[in-house]
């Protein structure tokens, strides 16, 4: 005999738990199923273990989707202030870092505990290590065949994420369910992911591995000004993770190192005031020493400033301001923080997240074609889309 519930939720991550809380508060009987051994695994590892749980500036402009307007409704009806109120109610300390990013003072586990407490308060049932082999629809709703028996529910919320970080159990299961019920899935690809370089360039930059610098990184008309990190595989750091969501194979990216510094004027003044200085010495006042040395060496400007023509110094300043690099690829889903693309929003009601053609079937969180910037935006989408479905289901 199948056990009956009003709502079954596949996925005990951020979106799934939020949907369960919202539905449970409305008196719905709710069961949450996950194949993992513990709930909220991506919450646990996020933000260096402190969970960047939202961003004060979260709005539609911070999200990528084939329908730029889709996220507006859910984001407007469950805001960062709403989630902060829950965090405060549980007396979880938090602080703002840069650019509106909010983190726990102590541990990401505090957020997981909060969500579990909220679920228990409204009698949500949680089943972990639960494999789902089949999802079927009948006149009364949805029947799930699981490793822990048959589950029947009037409504089904799919909140099992995308393909990012497969070592934590990520799969394309949500997309398979969507396609099973006639919903299309947009192109999916790794996002918020480090970029790799071709072997020759990687070898040239090998001495820079571990060097970080503030940079304005652009791809086309999109740009982000945050830290950049040279790695043994290529480029990483917040600015690179951000631009990776907009980058495509074959595209060039442009790096402007320490964009607040006028290196052309700096070198010109240094030459006038003390021509005996080396170029790398001047650059090292504003750039990491190894990076300053690399730039001087590759420009073949290893002589005192007085011995160098103004044109050569201007060319070097131009490179620092506009260094063009063509990445070879990305590190893929293995290290991607999220999946770009997903369940096509044309099939979903933006207010409830319900499939327009399949009553009682909802998709929320990362599996939907709504992808946020780095910095708490994807968690805010999880909270907002989960709340929208929980309020409707």
C-alpha positions as YAML, in Angstrom:
chain: A
units: angstrom
residues:
- id: 1
  name: UNK
  ca: [0.00, 0.00, 0.00]
- id: 2
  name: UNK
  ca: [1.27, 3.44, -0.92]
- id: 3
  name: UNK
  ca: [1.47, 6.06, 1.82]
- id: 4
  name: UNK
  ca: [-0.55, 9.14, 0.91]
- id: 5
  name: UNK
  ca: [0.45, 12.78, 1.28]
- id: 6
  name: UNK
  ca: [-0.78, 16.09, -0.03]
- id: 7
  name: UNK
  ca: [2.71, 17.01, -1.27]
- id: 8
  name: UNK
  ca: [5.81, 15.00, -2.16]
- id: 9
  name: UNK
  ca: [9.05, 16.91, -2.69]
- id: 10
  name: UNK
  ca: [12.05, 15.40, -4.44]
- id: 11
  name: UNK
  ca: [15.18, 17.02, -3.05]
- id: 12
  name: UNK
  ca: [16.14, 18.05, 0.49]
- id: 13
  name: UNK
  ca: [18.21, 21.03, -0.57]
- id: 14
  name: UNK
  ca: [17.57, 24.74, -0.06]
- id: 15
  name: UNK
  ca: [14.58, 25.01, -2.40]
- id: 16
  name: UNK
  ca: [12.99, 21.72, -1.38]
- id: 17
  name: UNK
  ca: [13.16, 22.41, 2.34]
- id: 18
  name: UNK
  ca: [11.80, 25.92, 1.89]
- id: 19
  name: UNK
  ca: [8.88, 24.60, -0.17]
- id: 20
  name: UNK
  ca: [8.18, 21.99, 2.51]
- id: 21
  name: UNK
  ca: [8.09, 24.66, 5.24]
- id: 22
  name: UNK
  ca: [5.74, 26.91, 3.28]
- id: 23
  name: UNK
  ca: [3.41, 24.05, 2.38]
- id: 24
  name: UNK
  ca: [3.48, 22.63, 5.90]
- id: 25
  name: UNK
  ca: [2.54, 26.00, 7.39]
- id: 26
  name: UNK
  ca: [-0.60, 25.87, 5.27]
- id: 27
  name: UNK
  ca: [-1.62, 22.56, 6.80]
- id: 28
  name: UNK
  ca: [-0.50, 20.34, 3.94]
- id: 29
  name: UNK
  ca: [0.87, 16.88, 4.74]
- id: 30
  name: UNK
  ca: [4.37, 16.90, 3.22]
- id: 31
  name: UNK
  ca: [7.11, 14.34, 2.62]
- id: 32
  name: UNK
  ca: [10.60, 15.25, 1.41]
- id: 33
  name: UNK
  ca: [12.69, 12.57, -0.31]
- id: 34
  name: UNK
  ca: [16.42, 12.66, -1.06]
- id: 35
  name: UNK
  ca: [18.96, 10.04, -2.13]
- id: 36
  name: UNK
  ca: [21.67, 11.72, -0.02]
- id: 37
  name: UNK
  ca: [22.52, 10.64, 3.52]
- id: 38
  name: UNK
  ca: [22.11, 14.18, 4.88]
- id: 39
  name: UNK
  ca: [19.94, 17.17, 3.94]
- id: 40
  name: UNK
  ca: [21.29, 20.45, 2.58]
- id: 41
  name: UNK
  ca: [24.69, 19.25, 1.44]
- id: 42
  name: UNK
  ca: [25.27, 22.20, -0.90]
- id: 43
  name: UNK
  ca: [24.27, 24.53, 1.93]
- id: 44
  name: UNK
  ca: [26.86, 22.86, 4.16]
- id: 45
  name: UNK
  ca: [29.81, 23.45, 1.82]
- id: 46
  name: UNK
  ca: [28.76, 26.88, 0.59]
- id: 47
  name: UNK
  ca: [30.56, 30.10, 1.44]
- id: 48
  name: UNK
  ca: [33.62, 28.32, 2.75]
- id: 49
  name: UNK
  ca: [31.41, 26.53, 5.28]
- id: 50
  name: UNK
  ca: [29.63, 29.71, 6.40]
- id: 51
  name: UNK
  ca: [26.87, 29.79, 3.77]
- id: 52
  name: UNK
  ca: [26.42, 32.96, 1.73]
- id: 53
  name: UNK
  ca: [22.69, 32.55, 2.34]
- id: 54
  name: UNK
  ca: [21.38, 35.61, 0.45]
- id: 55
  name: UNK
  ca: [22.32, 38.94, -1.07]
- id: 56
  name: UNK
  ca: [20.79, 42.26, -0.01]
- id: 57
  name: UNK
  ca: [20.64, 43.41, -3.63]
- id: 58
  name: UNK
  ca: [18.97, 40.33, -5.15]
- id: 59
  name: UNK
  ca: [16.70, 41.29, -8.04]
- id: 60
  name: UNK
  ca: [15.83, 40.08, -11.54]
- id: 61
  name: UNK
  ca: [18.90, 41.84, -13.00]
- id: 62
  name: UNK
  ca: [21.14, 39.39, -11.13]
- id: 63
  name: UNK
  ca: [19.80, 36.30, -12.90]
- id: 64
  name: UNK
  ca: [20.32, 34.65, -16.29]
- id: 65
  name: UNK
  ca: [17.39, 33.00, -18.06]
- id: 66
  name: UNK
  ca: [15.96, 32.76, -21.56]
- id: 67
  name: UNK
  ca: [13.03, 34.67, -20.02]
- id: 68
  name: UNK
  ca: [14.56, 37.58, -18.12]
- id: 69
  name: UNK
  ca: [11.19, 38.42, -16.51]
- id: 70
  name: UNK
  ca: [10.33, 34.98, -15.15]
- id: 71
  name: UNK
  ca: [12.02, 35.36, -11.75]
- id: 72
  name: UNK
  ca: [10.40, 38.71, -10.94]
- id: 73
  name: UNK
  ca: [7.24, 37.42, -9.27]
- id: 74
  name: UNK
  ca: [8.83, 34.90, -6.89]
- id: 75
  name: UNK
  ca: [11.69, 37.24, -5.96]
- id: 76
  name: UNK
  ca: [9.27, 40.08, -5.22]
- id: 77
  name: UNK
  ca: [7.10, 37.95, -2.96]
- id: 78
  name: UNK
  ca: [9.91, 36.41, -0.89]
- id: 79
  name: UNK
  ca: [12.76, 38.85, -0.40]
- id: 80
  name: UNK
  ca: [16.16, 38.75, 1.32]
- id: 81
  name: UNK
  ca: [14.51, 40.57, 4.26]
- id: 82
  name: UNK
  ca: [12.03, 37.70, 4.62]
- id: 83
  name: UNK
  ca: [14.79, 35.12, 4.88]
- id: 84
  name: UNK
  ca: [16.84, 37.32, 7.22]
- id: 85
  name: UNK
  ca: [13.79, 37.53, 9.50]
- id: 86
  name: UNK
  ca: [13.78, 33.72, 9.75]
- id: 87
  name: UNK
  ca: [17.52, 33.66, 10.46]
- id: 88
  name: UNK
  ca: [17.10, 36.29, 13.17]
- id: 89
  name: UNK
  ca: [14.20, 34.41, 14.70]
- id: 90
  name: UNK
  ca: [16.53, 31.44, 15.17]
- id: 91
  name: UNK
  ca: [19.18, 33.73, 16.67]
- id: 92
  name: UNK
  ca: [21.77, 32.86, 14.00]
- id: 93
  name: UNK
  ca: [24.51, 35.45, 13.87]
- id: 94
  name: UNK
  ca: [25.34, 36.84, 10.45]
- id: 95
  name: UNK
  ca: [27.39, 39.54, 8.80]
- id: 96
  name: UNK
  ca: [27.70, 41.32, 5.47]
- id: 97
  name: UNK
  ca: [30.91, 40.92, 3.53]
- id: 98
  name: UNK
  ca: [31.21, 42.77, 0.23]
- id: 99
  name: UNK
  ca: [28.60, 43.63, -2.39]
- id: 100
  name: UNK
  ca: [25.62, 42.76, -0.18]
- id: 101
  name: UNK
  ca: [26.72, 39.17, 0.51]
- id: 102
  name: UNK
  ca: [25.43, 37.80, 3.83]
- id: 103
  name: UNK
  ca: [27.21, 34.97, 5.69]
- id: 104
  name: UNK
  ca: [26.68, 33.09, 8.94]
- id: 105
  name: UNK
  ca: [29.02, 34.20, 11.72]
- id: 106
  name: UNK
  ca: [29.58, 30.60, 12.74]
- id: 107
  name: UNK
  ca: [28.62, 27.77, 10.40]
- id: 108
  name: UNK
  ca: [26.47, 26.90, 7.38]
- id: 109
  name: UNK
  ca: [25.14, 24.05, 9.53]
- id: 110
  name: UNK
  ca: [23.16, 26.68, 11.45]
- id: 111
  name: UNK
  ca: [21.06, 27.30, 8.31]
- id: 112
  name: UNK
  ca: [20.47, 23.57, 7.83]
- id: 113
  name: UNK
  ca: [19.43, 23.18, 11.48]
- id: 114
  name: UNK
  ca: [17.08, 26.15, 11.13]
- id: 115
  name: UNK
  ca: [15.37, 24.66, 8.08]
- id: 116
  name: UNK
  ca: [15.04, 21.25, 9.75]
- id: 117
  name: UNK
  ca: [13.54, 22.84, 12.86]
- id: 118
  name: UNK
  ca: [11.05, 24.76, 10.73]
- id: 119
  name: UNK
  ca: [10.12, 21.53, 8.91]
- id: 120
  name: UNK
  ca: [9.64, 19.63, 12.18]
- id: 121
  name: UNK
  ca: [7.45, 22.43, 13.52]
- id: 122
  name: UNK
  ca: [4.95, 21.81, 10.72]
- id: 123
  name: UNK
  ca: [5.26, 17.99, 10.77]
- id: 124
  name: UNK
  ca: [7.13, 17.57, 7.48]
- id: 125
  name: UNK
  ca: [8.38, 14.01, 7.05]
- id: 126
  name: UNK
  ca: [11.96, 13.67, 5.78]
- id: 127
  name: UNK
  ca: [13.30, 10.49, 4.21]
- id: 128
  name: UNK
  ca: [17.00, 10.30, 3.34]
- id: 129
  name: UNK
  ca: [18.98, 7.62, 1.46]
- id: 130
  name: UNK
  ca: [15.80, 7.20, -0.54]
- id: 131
  name: UNK
  ca: [16.25, 6.28, -4.21]
- id: 132
  name: UNK
  ca: [13.42, 7.02, -6.63]
- id: 133
  name: UNK
  ca: [13.11, 4.59, -9.54]
- id: 134
  name: UNK
  ca: [9.89, 5.80, -11.13]
- id: 135
  name: UNK
  ca: [7.53, 8.76, -11.13]
- id: 136
  name: UNK
  ca: [4.05, 8.19, -12.53]
- id: 137
  name: UNK
  ca: [0.85, 10.21, -12.67]
- id: 138
  name: UNK
  ca: [-2.65, 8.92, -12.08]
- id: 139
  name: UNK
  ca: [-6.09, 10.46, -11.53]
- id: 140
  name: UNK
  ca: [-5.32, 11.23, -7.92]
- id: 141
  name: UNK
  ca: [-1.89, 12.72, -8.36]
- id: 142
  name: UNK
  ca: [1.61, 11.26, -8.43]
- id: 143
  name: UNK
  ca: [2.95, 7.84, -7.52]
- id: 144
  name: UNK
  ca: [6.65, 7.51, -6.67]
- id: 145
  name: UNK
  ca: [8.34, 4.14, -6.58]
- id: 146
  name: UNK
  ca: [11.19, 4.40, -4.08]
- id: 147
  name: UNK
  ca: [13.69, 2.20, -2.27]
- id: 148
  name: UNK
  ca: [11.58, 2.82, 0.83]
- id: 149
  name: UNK
  ca: [8.23, 1.90, -0.67]
- id: 150
  name: UNK
  ca: [5.47, 3.53, -2.68]
- id: 151
  name: UNK
  ca: [4.62, 7.18, -2.06]
- id: 152
  name: UNK
  ca: [1.44, 8.79, -3.37]
- id: 153
  name: UNK
  ca: [0.85, 12.53, -3.35]
- id: 154
  name: UNK
  ca: [-1.71, 14.90, -4.79]
- id: 155
  name: UNK
  ca: [1.10, 17.24, -5.87]
- id: 156
  name: UNK
  ca: [4.79, 16.79, -6.70]
- id: 157
  name: UNK
  ca: [7.52, 19.40, -6.31]
- id: 158
  name: UNK
  ca: [10.79, 18.66, -8.10]
- id: 159
  name: UNK
  ca: [13.67, 20.34, -6.29]
- id: 160
  name: UNK
  ca: [16.61, 18.03, -6.94]
- id: 161
  name: UNK
  ca: [18.91, 20.61, -8.52]
- id: 162
  name: UNK
  ca: [21.11, 20.49, -11.60]
- id: 163
  name: UNK
  ca: [24.27, 18.68, -12.63]
- id: 164
  name: UNK
  ca: [26.83, 20.69, -10.67]
- id: 165
  name: UNK
  ca: [29.15, 18.92, -8.20]
- id: 166
  name: UNK
  ca: [28.34, 15.29, -9.15]
- id: 167
  name: UNK
  ca: [30.53, 13.95, -6.32]
- id: 168
  name: UNK
  ca: [27.79, 15.19, -3.99]
- id: 169
  name: UNK
  ca: [25.21, 13.17, -5.89]
- id: 170
  name: UNK
  ca: [24.04, 15.75, -8.44]
- id: 171
  name: UNK
  ca: [22.32, 14.24, -11.48]
- id: 172
  name: UNK
  ca: [20.02, 15.35, -14.28]
- id: 173
  name: UNK
  ca: [17.04, 13.61, -12.65]
- id: 174
  name: UNK
  ca: [14.91, 16.78, -12.57]
- id: 175
  name: UNK
  ca: [15.36, 17.22, -16.31]
- id: 176
  name: UNK
  ca: [14.32, 13.63, -16.97]
- id: 177
  name: UNK
  ca: [11.12, 14.14, -15.00]
- id: 178
  name: UNK
  ca: [10.40, 17.35, -16.92]
- id: 179
  name: UNK
  ca: [10.88, 15.64, -20.26]
- id: 180
  name: UNK
  ca: [8.80, 12.65, -19.13]
- id: 181
  name: UNK
  ca: [5.84, 15.01, -18.68]
- id: 182
  name: UNK
  ca: [6.40, 16.89, -21.94]
- id: 183
  name: UNK
  ca: [8.32, 19.91, -20.66]
- id: 184
  name: UNK
  ca: [11.39, 21.00, -22.62]
- id: 185
  name: UNK
  ca: [14.78, 21.72, -21.06]
- id: 186
  name: UNK
  ca: [17.02, 24.53, -22.29]
- id: 187
  name: UNK
  ca: [20.72, 23.93, -22.93]
- id: 188
  name: UNK
  ca: [22.51, 23.17, -19.67]
- id: 189
  name: UNK
  ca: [26.16, 23.94, -18.96]
- id: 190
  name: UNK
  ca: [28.46, 24.52, -15.98]
- id: 191
  name: UNK
  ca: [28.24, 28.01, -14.48]
- id: 192
  name: UNK
  ca: [30.13, 29.88, -11.75]
- id: 193
  name: UNK
  ca: [33.08, 27.72, -12.72]
- id: 194
  name: UNK
  ca: [36.86, 28.25, -13.14]
- id: 195
  name: UNK
  ca: [38.12, 28.61, -16.71]
- id: 196
  name: UNK
  ca: [40.97, 26.57, -18.16]
- id: 197
  name: UNK
  ca: [43.74, 27.64, -20.56]
- id: 198
  name: UNK
  ca: [45.45, 25.90, -23.46]
- id: 199
  name: UNK
  ca: [48.78, 24.19, -22.55]
- id: 200
  name: UNK
  ca: [51.17, 26.77, -24.04]
- id: 201
  name: UNK
  ca: [49.56, 29.72, -22.26]
- id: 202
  name: UNK
  ca: [49.17, 27.67, -19.09]
- id: 203
  name: UNK
  ca: [52.90, 26.92, -19.17]
- id: 204
  name: UNK
  ca: [53.71, 30.59, -19.70]
- id: 205
  name: UNK
  ca: [51.61, 31.54, -16.66]
- id: 206
  name: UNK
  ca: [52.70, 28.63, -14.47]
- id: 207
  name: UNK
  ca: [54.77, 30.81, -12.11]
- id: 208
  name: UNK
  ca: [51.63, 32.84, -11.34]
- id: 209
  name: UNK
  ca: [49.70, 29.93, -9.84]
- id: 210
  name: UNK
  ca: [48.25, 31.08, -6.52]
- id: 211
  name: UNK
  ca: [48.56, 34.80, -7.33]
- id: 212
  name: UNK
  ca: [45.41, 36.86, -6.72]
- id: 213
  name: UNK
  ca: [44.69, 40.38, -7.98]
- id: 214
  name: UNK
  ca: [41.69, 42.67, -8.22]
- id: 215
  name: UNK
  ca: [40.49, 42.74, -11.82]
- id: 216
  name: UNK
  ca: [37.72, 43.94, -14.07]
- id: 217
  name: UNK
  ca: [36.89, 40.92, -16.26]
- id: 218
  name: UNK
  ca: [34.76, 41.41, -19.36]
- id: 219
  name: UNK
  ca: [33.16, 39.13, -21.95]
- id: 220
  name: UNK
  ca: [31.30, 41.07, -24.61]
- id: 221
  name: UNK
  ca: [29.33, 43.81, -22.87]
- id: 222
  name: UNK
  ca: [29.23, 42.03, -19.51]
- id: 223
  name: UNK
  ca: [31.87, 42.77, -16.88]
- id: 224
  name: UNK
  ca: [32.56, 42.05, -13.22]
- id: 225
  name: UNK
  ca: [35.06, 43.76, -10.95]
- id: 226
  name: UNK
  ca: [36.19, 41.35, -8.25]
- id: 227
  name: UNK
  ca: [39.23, 39.24, -7.33]
- id: 228
  name: UNK
  ca: [40.95, 37.09, -9.97]
- id: 229
  name: UNK
  ca: [43.07, 34.06, -9.12]
- id: 230
  name: UNK
  ca: [45.68, 32.39, -11.35]
- id: 231
  name: UNK
  ca: [45.62, 28.59, -10.84]
- id: 232
  name: UNK
  ca: [47.52, 25.55, -12.07]
- id: 233
  name: UNK
  ca: [44.62, 24.91, -14.47]
- id: 234
  name: UNK
  ca: [43.88, 28.46, -15.59]
- id: 235
  name: UNK
  ca: [41.84, 31.27, -14.06]
- id: 236
  name: UNK
  ca: [39.49, 31.39, -11.07]
- id: 237
  name: UNK
  ca: [38.34, 33.80, -8.36]
- id: 238
  name: UNK
  ca: [35.00, 35.61, -8.08]
- id: 239
  name: UNK
  ca: [35.41, 37.73, -11.24]
- id: 240
  name: UNK
  ca: [36.14, 34.64, -13.35]
- id: 241
  name: UNK
  ca: [33.32, 32.59, -11.80]
- id: 242
  name: UNK
  ca: [30.94, 35.44, -12.55]
- id: 243
  name: UNK
  ca: [32.00, 35.87, -16.18]
- id: 244
  name: UNK
  ca: [31.96, 32.09, -16.77]
- id: 245
  name: UNK
  ca: [28.15, 32.20, -16.87]
- id: 246
  name: UNK
  ca: [28.35, 34.52, -19.89]
- id: 247
  name: UNK
  ca: [31.42, 33.01, -21.59]
- id: 248
  name: UNK
  ca: [31.13, 30.52, -24.46]
- id: 249
  name: UNK
  ca: [33.77, 28.37, -26.15]
- id: 250
  name: UNK
  ca: [35.76, 30.51, -28.59]
- id: 251
  name: UNK
  ca: [35.06, 33.78, -26.75]
- id: 252
  name: UNK
  ca: [37.82, 36.05, -25.57]
- id: 253
  name: UNK
  ca: [37.77, 37.62, -22.15]
- id: 254
  name: UNK
  ca: [39.48, 40.90, -21.29]
- id: 255
  name: UNK
  ca: [41.29, 41.43, -18.00]
- id: 256
  name: UNK
  ca: [41.87, 44.90, -16.59]
- id: 257
  name: UNK
  ca: [44.21, 44.46, -13.63]
- id: 258
  name: UNK
  ca: [43.71, 46.83, -10.69]
- id: 259
  name: UNK
  ca: [41.39, 49.00, -12.82]
- id: 260
  name: UNK
  ca: [41.52, 51.86, -10.32]
- id: 261
  name: UNK
  ca: [45.21, 52.45, -11.06]
- id: 262
  name: UNK
  ca: [46.37, 54.52, -14.06]
- id: 263
  name: UNK
  ca: [49.47, 52.51, -14.95]
- id: 264
  name: UNK
  ca: [50.33, 54.70, -17.94]
- id: 265
  name: UNK
  ca: [50.56, 57.78, -15.69]
- id: 266
  name: UNK
  ca: [52.28, 55.77, -12.97]
- id: 267
  name: UNK
  ca: [55.10, 54.59, -15.26]
- id: 268
  name: UNK
  ca: [55.50, 58.01, -16.86]
- id: 269
  name: UNK
  ca: [55.80, 59.76, -13.49]
- id: 270
  name: UNK
  ca: [58.20, 57.10, -12.15]
- id: 271
  name: UNK
  ca: [60.44, 57.52, -15.19]
- id: 272
  name: UNK
  ca: [60.55, 61.28, -14.69]
- id: 273
  name: UNK
  ca: [61.19, 61.13, -10.94]
- id: 274
  name: UNK
  ca: [63.58, 58.18, -10.71]
- id: 275
  name: UNK
  ca: [64.65, 56.71, -14.04]
- id: 276
  name: UNK
  ca: [66.94, 54.20, -12.34]
- id: 277
  name: UNK
  ca: [63.97, 52.13, -11.15]
- id: 278
  name: UNK
  ca: [63.03, 48.86, -12.81]
- id: 279
  name: UNK
  ca: [59.57, 48.52, -14.37]
- id: 280
  name: UNK
  ca: [58.65, 45.57, -12.17]
- id: 281
  name: UNK
  ca: [59.57, 47.58, -9.05]
- id: 282
  name: UNK
  ca: [57.09, 50.29, -10.01]
- id: 283
  name: UNK
  ca: [54.36, 47.78, -10.91]
- id: 284
  name: UNK
  ca: [54.90, 45.86, -7.67]
- id: 285
  name: UNK
  ca: [53.61, 48.85, -5.69]
- id: 286
  name: UNK
  ca: [50.14, 48.00, -7.04]
- id: 287
  name: UNK
  ca: [50.36, 44.40, -8.31]
- id: 288
  name: UNK
  ca: [51.58, 41.17, -6.70]
- id: 289
  name: UNK
  ca: [55.37, 40.86, -7.08]
- id: 290
  name: UNK
  ca: [55.27, 37.70, -9.23]
- id: 291
  name: UNK
  ca: [52.70, 39.25, -11.55]
- id: 292
  name: UNK
  ca: [54.70, 42.48, -11.85]
- id: 293
  name: UNK
  ca: [57.79, 40.44, -12.71]
- id: 294
  name: UNK
  ca: [55.91, 38.38, -15.32]
- id: 295
  name: UNK
  ca: [54.52, 41.47, -17.04]
- id: 296
  name: UNK
  ca: [57.91, 43.16, -17.19]
- id: 297
  name: UNK
  ca: [59.67, 40.03, -18.44]
- id: 298
  name: UNK
  ca: [57.14, 39.15, -21.15]
- id: 299
  name: UNK
  ca: [57.21, 42.76, -22.37]
- id: 300
  name: UNK
  ca: [61.05, 42.54, -22.37]
- id: 301
  name: UNK
  ca: [61.28, 45.64, -20.24]
- id: 302
  name: UNK
  ca: [63.91, 44.52, -17.76]
- id: 303
  name: UNK
  ca: [66.04, 47.65, -17.93]
- id: 304
  name: UNK
  ca: [65.87, 50.89, -15.92]
- id: 305
  name: UNK
  ca: [62.95, 53.13, -16.84]
- id: 306
  name: UNK
  ca: [65.31, 55.81, -18.20]
- id: 307
  name: UNK
  ca: [66.50, 53.35, -20.85]
- id: 308
  name: UNK
  ca: [63.01, 52.50, -22.09]
- id: 309
  name: UNK
  ca: [61.04, 54.38, -24.76]
- id: 310
  name: UNK
  ca: [57.73, 55.94, -23.71]
- id: 311
  name: UNK
  ca: [55.93, 53.91, -26.38]
- id: 312
  name: UNK
  ca: [57.06, 50.61, -24.82]
- id: 313
  name: UNK
  ca: [55.80, 51.73, -21.42]
- id: 314
  name: UNK
  ca: [52.46, 52.83, -22.92]
- id: 315
  name: UNK
  ca: [52.12, 49.43, -24.62]
- id: 316
  name: UNK
  ca: [52.70, 47.69, -21.28]
- id: 317
  name: UNK
  ca: [50.11, 49.90, -19.58]
- id: 318
  name: UNK
  ca: [47.63, 49.03, -22.35]
- id: 319
  name: UNK
  ca: [48.19, 45.32, -21.73]
- id: 320
  name: UNK
  ca: [47.59, 45.71, -18.00]
- id: 321
  name: UNK
  ca: [44.41, 47.65, -18.74]
- id: 322
  name: UNK
  ca: [43.22, 45.35, -21.56]
- id: 323
  name: UNK
  ca: [44.80, 41.88, -21.42]
- id: 324
  name: UNK
  ca: [42.95, 39.61, -23.84]
- id: 325
  name: UNK
  ca: [42.87, 35.87, -23.13]
- id: 326
  name: UNK
  ca: [40.95, 33.11, -24.89]
- id: 327
  name: UNK
  ca: [40.10, 30.33, -22.39]
- id: 328
  name: UNK
  ca: [40.22, 26.77, -23.68]
- id: 329
  name: UNK
  ca: [37.24, 25.63, -21.63]
- id: 330
  name: UNK
  ca: [35.97, 25.34, -18.07]
- id: 331
  name: UNK
  ca: [36.58, 22.88, -15.25]
- id: 332
  name: UNK
  ca: [33.08, 21.54, -15.87]
- id: 333
  name: UNK
  ca: [30.38, 20.32, -13.50]
- id: 334
  name: UNK
  ca: [33.03, 18.88, -11.16]
- id: 335
  name: UNK
  ca: [33.70, 22.33, -9.69]
- id: 336
  name: UNK
  ca: [30.79, 24.39, -11.06]
- id: 337
  name: UNK
  ca: [28.75, 25.97, -8.28]
- id: 338
  name: UNK
  ca: [25.53, 25.86, -10.32]
- id: 339
  name: UNK
  ca: [24.05, 24.68, -13.60]
- id: 340
  name: UNK
  ca: [23.13, 27.25, -16.22]
- id: 341
  name: UNK
  ca: [19.85, 26.56, -18.05]
- id: 342
  name: UNK
  ca: [17.28, 23.96, -17.07]
- id: 343
  name: UNK
  ca: [13.53, 23.40, -17.19]
- id: 344
  name: UNK
  ca: [12.17, 25.86, -19.76]
- id: 345
  name: UNK
  ca: [10.31, 28.64, -17.95]
- id: 346
  name: UNK
  ca: [7.80, 28.89, -20.81]
- id: 347
  name: UNK
  ca: [6.21, 25.75, -19.35]
- id: 348
  name: UNK
  ca: [5.93, 27.13, -15.80]
- id: 349
  name: UNK
  ca: [3.65, 29.61, -14.08]
- id: 350
  name: UNK
  ca: [5.97, 32.31, -12.73]
- id: 351
  name: UNK
  ca: [3.78, 32.92, -9.68]
- id: 352
  name: UNK
  ca: [3.38, 29.32, -8.50]
- id: 353
  name: UNK
  ca: [6.18, 27.42, -10.35]
- id: 354
  name: UNK
  ca: [3.53, 24.89, -11.46]
- id: 355
  name: UNK
  ca: [3.77, 23.29, -14.89]
- id: 356
  name: UNK
  ca: [1.07, 24.92, -17.04]
- id: 357
  name: UNK
  ca: [0.18, 21.70, -18.84]
- id: 358
  name: UNK
  ca: [0.57, 19.26, -15.93]
- id: 359
  name: UNK
  ca: [-1.57, 20.12, -12.88]
- id: 360
  name: UNK
  ca: [0.09, 19.49, -9.55]
- id: 361
  name: UNK
  ca: [3.66, 19.28, -10.91]
- id: 362
  name: UNK
  ca: [6.11, 21.98, -9.79]
- id: 363
  name: UNK
  ca: [9.78, 22.72, -10.51]
- id: 364
  name: UNK
  ca: [11.87, 24.97, -8.27]
- id: 365
  name: UNK
  ca: [15.44, 26.00, -7.54]
- id: 366
  name: UNK
  ca: [18.49, 25.20, -9.62]
- id: 367
  name: UNK
  ca: [16.74, 22.78, -12.00]
- id: 368
  name: UNK
  ca: [14.78, 25.70, -13.49]
- id: 369
  name: UNK
  ca: [16.28, 27.93, -16.19]
- id: 370
  name: UNK
  ca: [17.06, 30.71, -13.69]
- id: 371
  name: UNK
  ca: [20.71, 31.09, -12.69]
- id: 372
  name: UNK
  ca: [21.99, 33.73, -10.29]
- id: 373
  name: UNK
  ca: [25.28, 35.54, -10.01]
- id: 374
  name: UNK
  ca: [27.85, 34.50, -7.44]
- id: 375
  name: UNK
  ca: [27.24, 35.96, -4.00]
- id: 376
  name: UNK
  ca: [24.06, 34.52, -2.44]
- id: 377
  name: UNK
  ca: [21.78, 35.09, -5.41]
- id: 378
  name: UNK
  ca: [21.20, 31.39, -6.13]
- id: 379
  name: UNK
  ca: [20.21, 30.73, -2.53]
- id: 380
  name: UNK
  ca: [17.75, 33.62, -2.71]
- id: 381
  name: UNK
  ca: [16.24, 32.06, -5.84]
- id: 382
  name: UNK
  ca: [15.97, 28.75, -3.97]
- id: 383
  name: UNK
  ca: [14.18, 30.40, -1.04]
- id: 384
  name: UNK
  ca: [11.91, 32.48, -3.31]
- id: 385
  name: UNK
  ca: [10.95, 29.75, -5.79]
- id: 386
  name: UNK
  ca: [10.49, 27.21, -2.97]
- id: 387
  name: UNK
  ca: [8.26, 29.62, -1.08]
- id: 388
  name: UNK
  ca: [6.23, 30.33, -4.23]
- id: 389
  name: UNK
  ca: [5.54, 26.65, -4.81]
- id: 390
  name: UNK
  ca: [4.87, 25.97, -1.12]
- id: 391
  name: UNK
  ca: [2.33, 28.79, -1.01]
- id: 392
  name: UNK
  ca: [0.51, 27.41, -4.05]
- id: 393
  name: UNK
  ca: [0.70, 23.63, -3.80]
...
